[in-house]
Amino acid sequence: MLKENFMKISKDAQAVVFRKNTDGINFLLLKRYDKEKERTDYRLIKGGVEKEEKPEETVIREIKEESGLENLSLLNKLGEYSYQAGDVLHEVSVFLAENTKDDEIKMDSENEGGFTIEGAEWIPSEKVNSYLVFDQEKDSIKKALDLI
């Protein structure tokens, strides 16, 4: 794919958020309703990089905005991927973040465009891929598990 074929390029940052507890490793997934597709999917946290913002700053901001989690440790960059949605090429940087305390999840659907966050859940590592739809997100979980 050549970038010239797209009207717009969006720089995005995505978070693979995990926590460790007595049950093992759990990953945070958002239950998001997509108005355009008229369906609900479980997704990792993701958002656009704002002007003069680094992707690392974006991912922390998005985690706080979409989940309310405050006690975070940004650990590693897991990689990058891209995808096309309409006439927009999304270039996504993926980061691994740990929730270092048992913060209460406080969801916020403000400024989510065509999406509504319906819920958020901590999913056990052995079940998380069965919740995800997109291969890029499944690959990010695999990379995270290799590092944790």
N, C-alpha and C positions, 0 to 999 in steps of 0.2 A: 504494500500500500504506500502510495506517495502522499505526503502531507498536502501537496498542492491541490489534490482532488477534494479537499474539505474546505468548507467555508470558515470553520473556526477550530482552534485547538484549545482544549481545556486541560490545564494542569491540575491533577487531583492527588490527594493523599488518602490512603486507606490504613485502617488500624486493625491489627489482629490483637485483641485485648484478651489477656488471660489472668487467672488467679489460681493460686495453689491452696488447697485445703486438705482436710483429712480424707476426703473422697478422691483426691487426685487433682488433675488439671481440668479446669473448666474454661470455656471460651465464651465471650459475650457476643450474642447475636441480637440484632434488631429485627423485629417483625415489622416489615414495611409494606404498606399498601401503595401500589403503583396505579394512579388514576388512569393513565393512558392505556396500560395493558389490562386494567381491571382485574388485578390479582394481587395476592399477598405472598411475599417471599421472605425468608430469613436471610439477612445480609450482614456483612461486616460493616463497621462504621466507615464512611467515606465522605469527603467533601472537597470543594474547590479551593485551590491555593489562591489566597487574596494577593492583591498587588503589594509588592515589597515584603512578602511573607515567605519564609522558608518552608518546604514541605514538612519538616520536623515540627515546626510551630503550628502548622495547619492541623496535623494529626492530633496533637494535644488539645487544640481548641475544639476540634470536631468531637472528640471523645467527651469533653466537658459539656459541650452544647447539647449533644444528642443523648447522653446517658446520665449526666450529672456527676460522673465519677471524678473525684479530685485527687486522690492519692495514686499517682501514676509514676511509673519509671519507664522511660523510653529506652529500649534495650538495643535493638538492631534494625537496620534496614534489611528487609527480606528480599527485595527485588523490585522490578518494574514490569508493567504490562500495559497494553493499549487496546482500545476497542472503539468501534464506531457506533454512535447513536444518532440517527438522522444525519445531518450534515456536520456533526461535531466529532472530532477525533479526541478521545479522552486518553491522556497519558498519565498513568497512575503509578505513584511511588507507594510501596507497601512497607509498613513499619510494625515491629513487634513491641507491644507495651504491656507492662504488668500492673495490675491493680494491687497495690501493696497493702491495702487495708480493706476490710469488708464495708466499703462505701454502699450507701443505699442508692439504688438506681432511680434517677429522676428524669424521665424522658421529656423531650421537648421537640415538638413537630414544627415549631416556628421556622420560617425560612427554608423549608424543605422542598420548595418548588412543587412538582407534581406528585410528591410522596407524602404519606402520613405515617408517622411511627406509631404503630398500634401497641407495641410491647417490646420488652427486652428480657432476655433470659440467659442465665449461665448454663451452658450445655456441656456435659461431660465430653472429654476429648475423644472417647471411643464412639460417640454418637454424632459428633458435630457435622461430619461430612454428609450424613443422611439428611440433615436439615438444609444444607446449602444447595443452590441450583447451579451456580456459575462455576465453571472449571477453574477460572483464575483464582477464585476465593478458596476452593478446595486445595489448589496448589499452594496457596499462601499458608493455609493451616498445616499442610505437610511440612513445609519449610520451618514453620514455627516449632512444630513438635521435634524436629531434628535438632533444634537449638536449645530447647528448654531442658 
